Amino acid sequence: MTQHVVIAGGSGEVGRQLLALLAQRPELSLRALVRQLGSLPASANLEEVPFDFEDSAAYGPLFARPCDLLLIALGTTRAKAGSAEAFLRVDRDYPMRLISALATTHPGAKVGLVSSVGADRGKGLYLGAKATVEAELAASGLSHAIVRPSFLRSDRREFRLLEVLVNRLIAPPWLALGRMAFSSSPAWWRWAPVHVREVAATLLEATLSLKPGQRRVLEGLDLHPGPASRWGKP
Ligand SMILES: NC(=O)c1ccc[n+]([C@@H]2O[C@H](COP(=O)([O-])OP(=O)(O)OC[C@H]3O[C@@H](n4cnc5c(N)ncnc54)[C@H](OP(=O)(O)O)[C@@H]3O)[C@@H](O)[C@H]2O)c1
């Protein structure tokens, strides 16, 4: 039976990997919320839906159509958003509106959320936003899977200083060494940079396999399922 998937943030680094995986699953019918039509590579099971995330009245009608699975990979940076308020709208308010509207219209649906390592502590602008969304999801009663990656490895074109520094300092050979040297260290695995491909694959499989009412949080070693030789490779 066809399952209906809505994805927010499909044009981002993790989002594009999710879409590539979803494109290989003809049993899934996808609606990707975009700011601009033509933002995403075409695929047979994908419909791009222009969506105004600022319009709070748009969220209810969005879920008038079937939705079995909602994937949220939205995000920005304070610098890119221009202010703390604008950052919070993207990283906190839009995901919360999506979750709330889905819980009202499709309480049996599942949610997959890209959060961040440290969201369990939830201090400061960034982690505070992530913690608030996670709490909203837990309170919604929806089955859900949350991934909490550390720094992302990807082919991002935009320059993000911290990401570049961390990824240069901890390049794949060091990751492989770390894997051997600290194979049972939860701290190493929580903070080791992780490729967006692995984040997306882990999130998708975890979300699709959720049982009713189940809540899963995946971080650290959960996000490094493949062999070290594959890390960082496209
Ligand atoms: N970067 C890291 O190292 C890191 C580490 C841990 C967790 N995370 C989290 O992982 C998640 C995914 O990260 P990512 O790097 O894949 O994100 P990304 O590449 O920056 O993509 C962000 C997505 O959000 C959308 N978006 C941004 N601003 C928007 C706005 N004002 N209105 C509507 N949509 C907007 C983008 O759409 P457009 O294409 O239209 O801009 C894009 O689809 C984020 O929540 C991030 O906080 C990131």
Ligand as a Chemical Component Dictionary entry (heavy atoms), coordinates in Angstrom:
data_LIG
# 
_chem_comp.id                   LIG 
_chem_comp.type                 NON-POLYMER 
_chem_comp.pdbx_formal_charge   0 
_chem_comp.three_letter_code    LIG 
# 
loop_
_chem_comp_atom.comp_id 
_chem_comp_atom.atom_id 
_chem_comp_atom.alt_atom_id 
_chem_comp_atom.type_symbol 
_chem_comp_atom.charge 
_chem_comp_atom.model_Cartn_x 
_chem_comp_atom.model_Cartn_y 
_chem_comp_atom.model_Cartn_z 
_chem_comp_atom.pdbx_ordinal 
LIG N1  N1  N 0  25.547 21.605 10.105 1  
LIG C1  C1  C 0  25.829 20.788 11.111 2  
LIG O1  O1  O 0  27.017 20.455 11.359 3  
LIG C2  C2  C 0  24.716 20.228 11.956 4  
LIG C3  C3  C 0  25.048 19.464 13.077 5  
LIG C4  C4  C 0  24.013 18.902 13.830 6  
LIG C5  C5  C 0  22.683 19.116 13.470 7  
LIG N2  N2  N 1  22.385 19.889 12.394 8  
LIG C6  C6  C 0  20.975 20.090 12.062 9  
LIG O2  O2  O 0  20.640 19.240 10.993 10 
LIG C7  C7  C 0  19.515 19.797 10.280 11 
LIG C8  C8  C 0  19.786 19.728 8.789  12 
LIG O3  O3  O 0  20.993 20.439 8.552  13 
LIG P1  P1  P 0  21.485 20.722 7.068  14 
LIG O4  O4  O 0  22.894 21.149 7.170  15 
LIG O5  O5  O -1 21.085 19.598 6.178  16 
LIG O6  O6  O 0  20.586 22.012 6.711  17 
LIG P2  P2  P 0  20.769 22.960 5.449  18 
LIG O7  O7  O 0  21.624 22.337 4.420  19 
LIG O8  O8  O 0  21.151 24.305 5.970  20 
LIG O9  O9  O 0  19.265 22.975 4.858  21 
LIG C9  C9  C 0  18.279 23.604 5.543  22 
LIG C10 C10 C 0  16.920 23.384 4.935  23 
LIG O10 O10 O 0  16.042 24.295 5.634  24 
LIG C11 C11 C 0  15.436 25.157 4.660  25 
LIG N3  N3  N 0  15.316 26.507 5.168  26 
LIG C12 C12 C 0  16.303 27.299 5.650  27 
LIG N4  N4  N 0  15.805 28.515 5.952  28 
LIG C13 C13 C 0  14.481 28.477 5.651  29 
LIG C14 C14 C 0  13.423 29.413 5.740  30 
LIG N5  N5  N 0  13.615 30.655 6.192  31 
LIG N6  N6  N 0  12.187 29.046 5.343  32 
LIG C15 C15 C 0  11.977 27.799 4.873  33 
LIG N7  N7  N 0  12.929 26.856 4.753  34 
LIG C16 C16 C 0  14.178 27.190 5.148  35 
LIG C17 C17 C 0  16.350 25.157 3.457  36 
LIG O11 O11 O 0  15.590 25.520 2.328  37 
LIG P3  P3  P 0  16.216 26.437 1.149  38 
LIG O12 O12 O 0  16.998 25.492 0.271  39 
LIG O13 O13 O 0  15.025 27.017 0.498  40 
LIG O14 O14 O 0  17.105 27.453 1.803  41 
LIG C18 C18 C 0  16.840 23.720 3.449  42 
LIG O15 O15 O 0  15.891 22.888 2.825  43 
LIG C19 C19 C 0  19.337 21.209 10.810 44 
LIG O16 O16 O 0  18.255 21.222 11.710 45 
LIG C20 C20 C 0  20.627 21.473 11.561 46 
LIG O17 O17 O 0  20.452 22.377 12.633 47 
LIG C21 C21 C 0  23.368 20.438 11.620 48 
# 
loop_
_chem_comp_bond.comp_id 
_chem_comp_bond.atom_id_1 
_chem_comp_bond.atom_id_2 
_chem_comp_bond.value_order 
_chem_comp_bond.pdbx_ordinal 
LIG N1  C1  SING 1  
LIG C1  O1  DOUB 2  
LIG C1  C2  SING 3  
LIG C2  C3  SING 4  
LIG C2  C21 DOUB 5  
LIG C3  C4  DOUB 6  
LIG C4  C5  SING 7  
LIG C5  N2  DOUB 8  
LIG N2  C6  SING 9  
LIG N2  C21 SING 10 
LIG C6  O2  SING 11 
LIG C6  C20 SING 12 
LIG O2  C7  SING 13 
LIG C7  C8  SING 14 
LIG C7  C19 SING 15 
LIG C8  O3  SING 16 
LIG O3  P1  SING 17 
LIG P1  O4  DOUB 18 
LIG P1  O5  SING 19 
LIG P1  O6  SING 20 
LIG O6  P2  SING 21 
LIG P2  O7  DOUB 22 
LIG P2  O8  SING 23 
LIG P2  O9  SING 24 
LIG O9  C9  SING 25 
LIG C9  C10 SING 26 
LIG C10 O10 SING 27 
LIG C10 C18 SING 28 
LIG O10 C11 SING 29 
LIG C11 N3  SING 30 
LIG C11 C17 SING 31 
LIG N3  C12 SING 32 
LIG N3  C16 SING 33 
LIG C12 N4  DOUB 34 
LIG N4  C13 SING 35 
LIG C13 C14 SING 36 
LIG C13 C16 DOUB 37 
LIG C14 N5  SING 38 
LIG C14 N6  DOUB 39 
LIG N6  C15 SING 40 
LIG C15 N7  DOUB 41 
LIG N7  C16 SING 42 
LIG C17 O11 SING 43 
LIG C17 C18 SING 44 
LIG O11 P3  SING 45 
LIG P3  O12 DOUB 46 
LIG P3  O13 SING 47 
LIG P3  O14 SING 48 
LIG C18 O15 SING 49 
LIG C19 O16 SING 50 
LIG C19 C20 SING 51 
LIG C20 O17 SING 52 
# 
